[in-house]
Amino acid sequence: MQTETQRVQAQTNTEWLNEYEAGKKLTPAEQKKATRQRTELQNKAVWVWCTQVAEILHKNGLRFEVKVLKPIFIPYDKDLVHTWIYKPVLKAWTDKNSTKDMDTIEPSEVTTIISAHFATERAITLPAFPNWRDEG
């Protein structure tokens, strides 16, 4: 006997397969081939998001620790968020060292992973990745 979760998963898989066969869905491998390098607008959105995150971390009392002789705690800014939060997750998730190498899907994937971590570990809600569209 199927559980409700198994039934829903089977239905979801069947729906996906039907859509794939109808040409409406791509396999993960096909999706990867169909993606292109992130746009300039997405790059700007990453920096806006990092700025927003820095503000939220500051409001929640989180500081970046620098060890000199003793630890020094400094407020997060967009550069610290980008260098010490965004890029390490990008590297772990995609094995890419630079945001220049991201495709059009990865910027929002990385922010989703980071947001989930802060929600789970710190009960801090981070903003969604800016949803801007290229014009023209």
Backbone bond lengths (Angstrom), bond angles and torsions (degrees), N, CA, C in turn:
res aa  C-N    CA-C-N  psi(-1)  N-CA   C-N-CA  omega(-1)  CA-C   N-CA-C  phi
1 M - - - 1.451 - - 1.528 108.77 -
2 Q 1.330 116.31 131.66 1.460 122.18 -179.38 1.521 111.40 -80.10
3 T 1.328 115.00 139.67 1.465 118.68 172.78 1.519 107.93 -78.27
4 E 1.307 116.64 167.15 1.464 121.32 178.64 1.528 110.10 -60.80
5 T 1.318 116.88 -41.18 1.466 120.89 180.00 1.527 110.55 -62.66
6 Q 1.338 117.11 -43.94 1.456 120.86 178.92 1.524 111.04 -64.35
7 R 1.334 116.78 -38.61 1.464 120.56 179.24 1.521 111.07 -64.46
8 V 1.333 116.21 -44.95 1.463 120.62 -179.98 1.523 110.06 -64.79
9 Q 1.353 117.47 -42.49 1.460 120.64 178.95 1.525 110.70 -62.91
10 A 1.326 117.68 -43.07 1.462 121.08 178.78 1.523 110.75 -62.81
11 Q 1.335 116.43 -40.88 1.465 121.10 178.35 1.525 110.13 -64.26
12 T 1.329 116.44 -43.50 1.461 121.27 178.95 1.524 110.66 -62.33
13 N 1.337 116.66 -44.52 1.461 120.45 178.33 1.526 111.26 -63.04
14 T 1.320 116.92 -40.72 1.466 121.39 178.78 1.516 110.46 -64.55
15 E 1.328 116.97 -43.81 1.466 120.91 178.78 1.521 110.63 -61.84
16 W 1.357 116.40 -43.12 1.460 119.92 179.44 1.521 110.19 -62.52
17 L 1.347 117.15 -45.13 1.459 121.35 -179.48 1.528 110.57 -61.50
18 N 1.331 117.06 -43.26 1.467 120.39 178.38 1.532 110.97 -61.03
19 E 1.328 116.58 -43.05 1.457 120.47 178.86 1.527 111.27 -67.33
20 Y 1.329 116.73 -37.38 1.463 120.60 177.51 1.517 109.92 -62.87
21 E 1.335 116.82 -47.91 1.460 120.99 -179.00 1.522 111.78 -64.24
22 A 1.332 116.54 -27.98 1.459 120.46 177.87 1.533 111.81 -83.57
23 G 1.332 116.34 -0.40 1.454 120.34 178.50 1.514 114.54 84.75
24 K 1.331 117.59 11.78 1.465 121.01 -177.66 1.526 112.72 -93.45
25 K 1.329 118.55 -15.31 1.464 122.30 -178.25 1.521 109.68 -125.93
26 L 1.317 115.49 153.42 1.453 122.04 175.86 1.524 109.02 -111.79
27 T 1.325 115.79 149.27 1.454 118.78 171.25 1.523 107.14 -70.22
28 P 1.340 118.67 161.85 1.469 119.07 176.99 1.524 112.82 -54.81
29 A 1.332 118.17 -38.72 1.464 120.88 179.31 1.529 110.74 -66.56
30 E 1.332 117.06 -42.05 1.460 120.47 177.96 1.528 111.03 -66.73
31 Q 1.331 116.13 -38.30 1.456 120.27 178.74 1.521 110.23 -62.46
32 K 1.335 116.84 -41.17 1.463 121.25 179.41 1.527 110.41 -62.13
33 K 1.340 117.34 -41.89 1.461 120.88 178.80 1.528 111.57 -66.78
34 A 1.328 116.92 -31.04 1.467 121.53 -175.90 1.526 112.59 -79.57
35 T 1.321 117.53 -14.44 1.456 120.10 -177.11 1.518 109.86 -80.25
36 R 1.314 114.28 156.62 1.454 119.50 177.65 1.521 108.61 -127.12
37 Q 1.327 116.19 174.33 1.463 120.25 -179.32 1.524 109.66 -60.48
38 R 1.332 114.68 145.18 1.459 119.93 179.54 1.522 109.24 -55.02
39 T 1.319 115.60 149.72 1.460 120.70 -177.75 1.530 110.76 -84.60
40 E 1.294 115.98 166.81 1.462 121.11 175.97 1.526 110.05 -62.62
41 L 1.323 115.65 -37.38 1.468 119.98 178.04 1.527 110.69 -63.75
42 Q 1.329 117.71 -39.02 1.458 120.65 176.31 1.527 111.00 -66.09
43 N 1.319 117.03 -36.23 1.458 119.95 176.94 1.527 109.92 -62.46
44 K 1.317 116.74 -44.52 1.464 120.12 177.50 1.525 110.58 -62.16
45 A 1.330 116.07 -37.95 1.462 120.43 179.97 1.531 111.10 -65.28
46 V 1.333 117.52 -35.72 1.477 120.66 176.49 1.527 109.21 -59.67
47 W 1.330 116.95 -44.44 1.467 120.62 -178.67 1.527 111.40 -68.79
48 V 1.319 117.86 -37.13 1.472 120.40 175.42 1.524 109.13 -62.85
49 W 1.336 116.69 -45.09 1.453 121.03 -179.86 1.523 110.64 -61.75
50 C 1.331 117.62 -43.90 1.472 120.67 179.20 1.531 110.77 -61.68
51 T 1.318 117.49 -37.63 1.471 121.76 176.80 1.523 110.55 -64.17
52 Q 1.343 116.55 -44.82 1.468 121.14 179.04 1.526 110.90 -62.82
53 V 1.316 116.67 -41.57 1.468 120.89 -179.85 1.526 109.85 -64.53
54 A 1.324 117.09 -43.45 1.464 120.56 179.01 1.531 110.57 -57.77
55 E 1.321 116.91 -42.53 1.469 120.88 178.74 1.524 111.47 -63.38
56 I 1.328 116.64 -42.09 1.467 120.88 -179.84 1.533 110.61 -66.94
57 L 1.319 117.09 -42.94 1.459 119.95 178.63 1.528 110.40 -62.47
58 H 1.324 116.56 -40.71 1.469 120.94 177.53 1.529 110.57 -62.05
59 K 1.338 116.50 -45.79 1.471 120.74 179.73 1.525 111.80 -62.72
60 N 1.319 117.10 -28.08 1.462 121.52 -179.78 1.526 112.72 -92.87
61 G 1.323 116.13 9.00 1.455 120.39 174.51 1.514 116.15 78.71
62 L 1.317 118.20 11.51 1.464 120.31 178.57 1.525 109.84 -85.32
63 R 1.296 116.20 140.27 1.456 122.43 179.93 1.520 108.82 -131.22
64 F 1.311 115.05 156.60 1.462 121.94 177.04 1.523 107.82 -90.04
65 E 1.333 116.58 131.42 1.462 120.97 -176.71 1.525 110.63 -95.89
66 V 1.324 114.95 124.60 1.461 121.78 174.62 1.520 106.39 -115.62
67 K 1.312 116.83 129.04 1.473 119.69 179.78 1.523 109.22 -98.50
68 V 1.307 113.96 116.76 1.461 120.62 173.76 1.519 104.14 -109.58
69 L 1.308 119.15 -107.79 1.464 119.80 170.59 1.522 109.16 -82.49
70 K 1.300 114.24 -39.95 1.457 123.07 173.69 1.526 106.27 -129.08
71 P 1.317 117.19 160.17 1.468 117.91 178.44 1.534 111.60 -60.84
72 I 1.308 114.71 137.84 1.460 122.37 173.90 1.520 106.09 -117.66
73 F 1.302 116.64 132.52 1.456 121.09 -179.30 1.520 108.83 -107.58
74 I 1.329 115.61 121.76 1.459 120.00 -179.10 1.531 109.34 -120.36
75 P 1.329 116.95 152.13 1.460 119.38 179.03 1.532 111.05 -65.30
76 Y 1.313 115.52 145.81 1.457 120.06 174.44 1.524 109.08 -67.80
77 D 1.327 115.45 146.29 1.458 121.56 167.88 1.522 106.76 -132.19
78 K 1.332 116.69 178.16 1.464 119.69 -175.45 1.529 112.38 -59.60
79 D 1.338 116.88 -35.01 1.462 119.72 -179.05 1.527 112.11 -69.34
80 L 1.329 116.95 -40.45 1.467 119.93 177.13 1.530 110.98 -65.31
81 V 1.325 116.71 -42.84 1.470 119.93 178.16 1.523 109.73 -61.36
82 H 1.320 117.12 -45.12 1.465 121.61 -178.69 1.528 111.44 -63.29
83 T 1.339 116.27 -46.95 1.463 121.23 -174.96 1.521 113.74 -75.98
84 W 1.335 116.99 -41.12 1.467 120.23 -170.96 1.521 115.00 -104.32
85 I 1.337 117.33 -8.61 1.468 119.84 177.67 1.529 110.00 -121.26
86 Y 1.334 116.85 -59.76 1.466 120.89 -173.70 1.538 112.10 -63.09
87 K 1.323 117.42 -53.27 1.465 119.99 -174.38 1.531 113.82 -66.53
88 P 1.337 120.05 -38.44 1.477 117.67 175.91 1.541 112.74 -63.30
89 V 1.326 117.08 -36.21 1.470 119.53 177.05 1.528 109.67 -69.09
90 L 1.326 116.85 -41.71 1.465 120.64 175.93 1.530 110.36 -55.81
91 K 1.319 116.91 -46.56 1.467 121.56 -179.49 1.531 111.18 -62.99
92 A 1.324 116.26 -45.47 1.469 119.83 -179.27 1.525 111.62 -66.22
93 W 1.322 117.39 -38.09 1.462 122.09 -175.32 1.528 112.13 -79.21
94 T 1.337 117.27 -40.66 1.459 120.49 -171.34 1.517 114.46 -118.79
95 D 1.327 116.87 -9.05 1.459 123.27 -174.07 1.531 111.44 63.30
96 K 1.331 115.73 27.04 1.465 120.76 176.82 1.522 108.47 -106.26
97 N 1.329 115.82 138.36 1.457 120.67 -178.37 1.515 113.84 -89.19
98 S 1.313 116.93 -21.19 1.456 120.89 -173.41 1.521 111.11 -127.81
99 T 1.324 114.79 145.19 1.467 119.16 175.51 1.529 110.31 -67.97
100 K 1.316 118.01 -18.69 1.471 121.12 176.81 1.518 111.45 -64.68
101 D 1.334 116.53 -24.93 1.458 121.04 -177.12 1.529 113.41 -90.27
102 M 1.339 116.90 -3.24 1.467 119.46 -178.64 1.520 110.96 -67.41
103 D 1.338 114.97 152.04 1.455 119.21 170.71 1.533 108.16 -92.16
104 T 1.313 116.93 -174.30 1.464 120.31 -174.50 1.522 113.69 -74.66
105 I 1.320 117.88 -12.83 1.461 121.49 -178.42 1.529 111.74 -94.85
106 E 1.316 116.67 -34.42 1.463 121.75 -171.51 1.533 115.97 -62.87
107 P 1.332 120.91 -34.37 1.471 117.42 -180.00 1.527 113.33 -56.68
108 S 1.318 117.27 -44.50 1.471 118.80 -179.94 1.524 111.46 -74.62
109 E 1.339 118.67 -30.20 1.467 120.61 176.26 1.529 110.76 -63.36
110 V 1.327 116.75 -44.87 1.458 120.94 -178.83 1.528 110.37 -63.14
111 T 1.329 116.88 -44.31 1.468 119.04 -179.59 1.522 111.13 -66.21
112 T 1.309 117.70 -33.56 1.463 121.05 177.24 1.531 110.94 -64.60
113 I 1.321 117.10 -42.11 1.463 121.49 179.00 1.531 110.14 -63.75
114 I 1.320 115.91 -45.73 1.467 120.19 -179.95 1.525 110.60 -63.70
115 S 1.322 116.19 -44.20 1.466 120.79 179.87 1.520 111.36 -61.11
116 A 1.326 116.88 -41.47 1.464 120.66 178.97 1.523 110.69 -63.10
117 H 1.324 116.43 -39.99 1.464 120.26 178.67 1.527 111.14 -62.02
118 F 1.325 117.04 -49.89 1.461 119.53 -178.46 1.524 111.95 -65.87
119 A 1.324 117.26 -33.90 1.468 120.27 177.58 1.521 110.33 -66.37
120 T 1.320 116.78 -42.55 1.457 121.61 -177.52 1.524 112.73 -75.56
121 E 1.321 116.16 -47.42 1.461 120.64 -172.49 1.527 114.43 -85.57
122 R 1.312 117.46 -28.86 1.464 120.65 -174.50 1.519 114.22 -125.91
123 A 1.329 117.33 -1.97 1.469 122.60 -176.39 1.532 110.96 55.18
124 I 1.336 115.86 38.84 1.456 122.61 178.28 1.522 107.89 -112.76
125 T 1.323 115.92 127.35 1.458 121.18 178.58 1.521 108.73 -93.21
126 L 1.317 115.85 119.28 1.459 121.69 177.53 1.526 109.13 -95.13
127 P 1.329 117.34 157.85 1.462 119.75 -178.93 1.523 111.49 -69.50
128 A 1.312 115.37 156.27 1.459 120.27 173.02 1.524 108.37 -69.94
129 F 1.317 116.08 157.56 1.453 119.74 176.55 1.526 108.30 -63.15
130 P 1.335 118.52 134.28 1.464 120.22 -179.24 1.525 111.19 -54.79
131 N 1.305 116.57 132.23 1.449 122.63 -175.97 1.519 109.81 -103.88
132 W 1.319 114.50 73.18 1.453 120.39 179.08 1.515 108.59 -98.64
133 R 1.307 116.34 154.75 1.471 120.86 177.68 1.513 108.74 -118.46
134 D 1.336 115.37 142.04 1.462 119.53 174.10 1.522 108.02 -67.36
135 E 1.298 116.40 136.01 1.469 121.78 177.70 1.522 107.81 -99.47
136 G 1.319 114.97 139.19 1.463 118.50 173.81 1.437 110.22 91.26
